[in-house]
Amino acid sequence: MNVKKTAPPAPDCREQLIAIRDTMVLLSGKWKIQIIGWLLLYGRVRFMDMLRGIEGIAAKMLSKELQELEQNQIVVRTVMPTKPITVEYELTEHGKTLSSVIDAISTWGVTHRKFLFKKS
């Protein structure tokens, strides 16, 4: 049996592959990209407004995803001194750099949906 061996990736390719993996780990799952998109569209948002606006997400999952995004310095959490307590989230400056990524995903999604549902 002849197995074709491939050369290891060049250093610059390896760096790109690692960067892609890191990005996919950060943005993985069903919800993170939607949460970031929501925050890009609406800016500073209360937790409950986001919970109502992102269709299908449970409060526990939204909280978990926001915590992970906060740990990665994508969002910032602000507890407001109100009664009852209100919690707001917004993208950090670093989080806002994902705008072009989210725009590309959105544009591709619209194009793909048109492609799938075009009339023959």
KAGIHU-V400539 format. One record per residue. RES is the residue in three letters. OMEGA is omega in whole degrees, 0 to 359 (* if undefined). BURIAL is I if it has 16 or more other ideal C-beta (glycine too) atoms within 10 Angstrom, else O. D_FIRST is the distance of its C-alpha to the first C-alpha in whole Angstrom. Layout:
res=(RES	RES)
omega=(OMEGA	OMEGA)
burial=(BURIAL	BURIAL)
d_first=(D_FIRST	D_FIRST)
This chain:
res=(MET	ASN	VAL	LYS	LYS	THR	ALA	PRO	PRO	ALA	PRO	ASP	CYS	ARG	GLU	GLN	LEU	ILE	ALA	ILE	ARG	ASP	THR	MET	VAL	LEU	LEU	SER	GLY	LYS	TRP	LYS	ILE	GLN	ILE	ILE	GLY	TRP	LEU	LEU	LEU	TYR	GLY	ARG	VAL	ARG	PHE	MET	ASP	MET	LEU	ARG	GLY	ILE	GLU	GLY	ILE	ALA	ALA	LYS	MET	LEU	SER	LYS	GLU	LEU	GLN	GLU	LEU	GLU	GLN	ASN	GLN	ILE	VAL	VAL	ARG	THR	VAL	MET	PRO	THR	LYS	PRO	ILE	THR	VAL	GLU	TYR	GLU	LEU	THR	GLU	HIS	GLY	LYS	THR	LEU	SER	SER	VAL	ILE	ASP	ALA	ILE	SER	THR	TRP	GLY	VAL	THR	HIS	ARG	LYS	PHE	LEU	PHE	LYS	LYS	SER)
omega=(179	177	180	179	178	178	176	182	176	183	180	176	180	179	178	180	177	179	178	179	180	179	180	177	181	187	185	178	185	196	190	180	177	179	179	177	178	182	175	181	189	179	181	188	175	181	184	177	178	180	179	187	181	188	173	182	177	181	181	179	178	179	180	182	178	177	179	178	177	178	179	176	175	177	173	182	178	176	183	181	181	174	355	182	177	178	179	179	172	179	171	175	177	178	180	178	176	182	182	178	181	177	180	178	180	180	179	180	178	179	181	179	177	179	182	187	179	179	181	*)
burial=(O	O	O	O	O	O	O	O	O	O	O	O	O	O	O	O	O	O	O	O	O	O	O	O	O	O	I	O	O	O	I	I	I	I	I	I	I	I	I	I	O	O	O	O	I	O	I	O	O	I	O	O	O	I	O	O	I	O	O	O	O	I	O	O	I	I	O	I	I	O	O	O	O	I	I	I	O	O	O	O	O	O	O	O	O	O	I	I	I	O	I	O	O	O	I	O	O	I	O	O	O	I	O	O	O	O	O	O	O	O	O	O	O	O	O	O	O	O	O	O)
d_first=(0	4	6	10	12	16	19	21	24	27	30	32	29	29	32	32	30	32	35	33	32	36	37	35	36	40	40	38	39	41	45	44	44	47	49	49	49	52	54	53	55	58	58	60	59	61	58	60	60	56	56	58	56	52	52	50	50	52	54	52	49	51	52	49	47	50	50	46	47	50	48	46	50	49	52	55	57	61	63	67	70	71	72	70	67	65	62	60	57	56	54	54	54	50	49	51	48	46	48	46	43	45	46	43	42	45	45	41	42	45	43	41	43	45	42	41	45	46	48	46)
